[in-house]
Amino acid sequence: MALLWFLLIIGVSILVHELGHYWAARVQGVGVKNFALGFGPTLLKFDWRGTTWRLNAIPLGGYAEIEGMLPGDTHGYSRLGALGKLAILVGGVVMNLLLAWLLLATLASVRGLPEAVPGQAQIAAIVEGSQAEKIGLKAGDIIVAVNGQPLKSWQDVTHFRDSAGEKRFTVQRDGEVLEVRFDWSGGQQTLGIRYGPIVQYNRLPFLQAFFRAIADTVTAAPAAFRAIVTGLVGTVMGQPNTGIAGPVGIVSATGQAAQQGAYTLAILMIQINLSLAIFNLLPIPGLDGGRILILLANVLTRNRISAEREAQLSYGGFILMLLLLVLVTINDLRNLGGG
């Protein structure tokens, strides 16, 4: 079942991306010779509106073969100005972002977005035999203040570690407010609690949720970009747990999400589309970002990069992507195996 959900989510995400390129080309009167979902042997194909549509055996990518992008071409894409070419190149990324925003807005308006309740931290578990158990703390207790200071965030619970001496938690339990006191010596001492935020779901009107999704994406994009770049570098350097997942890791994550329900699956699909958009903007030959970089270089400098040279760079980028896929898959298998 995990594999089926993986194929559906990845398939839709790739389909939407390639349709972005397709539509951006067709709107400008540029033909698309082939549109393929997947690589390898063709399982199904048909002709429609001047395009051969293919479903291939390996569902790990896709392509839209736009007329005029090959060396020596003087029609189609090659006759467009810089803005027209840019529109085609960013079309896939725009569609992935749009899908993610629409999904997030739908979730926010139907069920709501998870947010931490401010000023509260809930104890999830107590370590047996720990100091926390001895002083009477229990799983489910809600900490609202430390040493008389109300929490602003659930993470403020850690402030009790700042200094040694008598400490005091203000705790809510079964509708009652309790004061729990204990001595804290600091150093290597542990209290023995696992805690986290109390999550509530806040529903928003669809349009408000849509624009909030855009704002949140813009805010999170720099950190996500750094995480992807750092993860890829770590993968090349052979580091484990880089945060980058390949097909094996995504299948595993999809299986876990499916067990938790449709909401979690939708969140995973949102994350995949945002990651796909950011990844494709990396300035690597063969990716959209690499082509955009070459386009900008040709516009801004006198030393134009020829179509032949761009094709060579794209081929090198394709080989690099294959190597990265192998390394990421090895990392996935290592992490799943616990080694």
LINDAKA-V70858 format. One record per backbone hydrogen bond with DSSP energy under -0.5 kcal/mol. NH is the residue of the N-H (numbers start at 1). CO is the residue of the C=O. If there is no record, write none. Layout:
# LINDAKA-V70858
NH|CO + NH|CO
This chain:
# LINDAKA-V70858
5|1 + 6|2 + 7|3 + 8|4 + 9|5 + 10|6 + 11|7 + 12|8 + 13|9 + 14|10 + 15|11 + 16|12 + 17|13 + 18|14 + 19|15 + 20|16 + 21|17 + 22|18 + 23|19 + 24|20 + 25|21 + 26|22 + 27|23 + 28|24 + 28|25 + 29|26 + 30|25 + 33|65 + 34|65 + 35|52 + 36|63 + 37|54 + 38|36 + 38|61 + 39|58 + 43|55 + 44|55 + 46|53 + 48|51 + 51|48 + 52|33 + 53|46 + 53|51 + 54|35 + 55|44 + 56|37 + 56|54 + 57|41 + 58|39 + 59|57 + 60|58 + 63|36 + 65|34 + 65|63 + 66|64 + 67|31 + 69|66 + 73|70 + 77|67 + 78|75 + 79|76 + 80|77 + 85|81 + 86|82 + 87|83 + 88|84 + 89|85 + 90|86 + 91|87 + 92|88 + 94|90 + 95|91 + 96|92 + 97|93 + 98|94 + 99|95 + 100|96 + 101|97 + 102|98 + 103|99 + 104|100 + 105|101 + 106|102 + 107|103 + 108|104 + 109|105 + 110|106 + 111|107 + 112|107 + 113|202 + 115|200 + 117|198 + 119|152 + 120|117 + 121|143 + 122|196 + 123|141 + 124|122 + 124|194 + 125|194 + 127|192 + 130|127 + 132|191 + 134|130 + 135|131 + 136|133 + 137|132 + 140|123 + 141|138 + 142|172 + 143|121 + 143|141 + 144|170 + 145|170 + 146|149 + 147|168 + 149|146 + 150|148 + 151|144 + 156|153 + 157|154 + 158|155 + 159|156 + 160|157 + 161|158 + 162|159 + 163|160 + 165|184 + 167|182 + 169|180 + 170|145 + 171|169 + 171|178 + 172|142 + 173|171 + 173|176 + 176|173 + 178|171 + 178|176 + 180|169 + 180|178 + 181|179 + 182|167 + 184|165 + 185|183 + 189|186 + 194|125 + 196|122 + 199|197 + 200|115 + 202|113 + 202|200 + 203|201 + 204|108 + 209|205 + 210|206 + 211|207 + 212|208 + 213|209 + 214|210 + 215|211 + 216|212 + 217|213 + 218|214 + 219|215 + 220|216 + 221|217 + 222|218 + 224|220 + 225|221 + 226|222 + 227|223 + 228|224 + 229|225 + 230|226 + 231|227 + 232|228 + 233|229 + 234|230 + 235|231 + 236|232 + 237|233 + 238|235 + 239|234 + 245|243 + 250|246 + 251|247 + 252|248 + 253|249 + 254|250 + 255|251 + 256|252 + 257|253 + 258|254 + 259|255 + 260|256 + 260|257 + 261|257 + 261|258 + 265|261 + 266|262 + 267|263 + 268|264 + 269|265 + 270|266 + 271|267 + 272|268 + 273|269 + 274|270 + 275|271 + 276|272 + 277|273 + 278|274 + 279|275 + 280|276 + 281|277 + 281|278 + 282|279 + 284|282 + 287|284 + 289|280 + 290|282 + 290|284 + 291|287 + 292|288 + 293|289 + 294|290 + 295|291 + 296|292 + 297|293 + 298|294 + 299|295 + 300|296 + 301|297 + 304|302 + 306|304 + 310|306 + 311|307 + 312|308 + 313|309 + 314|310 + 315|311 + 316|312 + 317|313 + 318|314 + 319|315 + 320|316 + 321|317 + 322|318 + 323|319 + 324|320 + 325|321 + 326|322 + 327|323 + 328|324 + 329|325 + 330|326 + 331|327 + 332|328 + 333|329 + 334|330 + 335|331 + 336|332 + 337|333 + 338|335 + 339|334
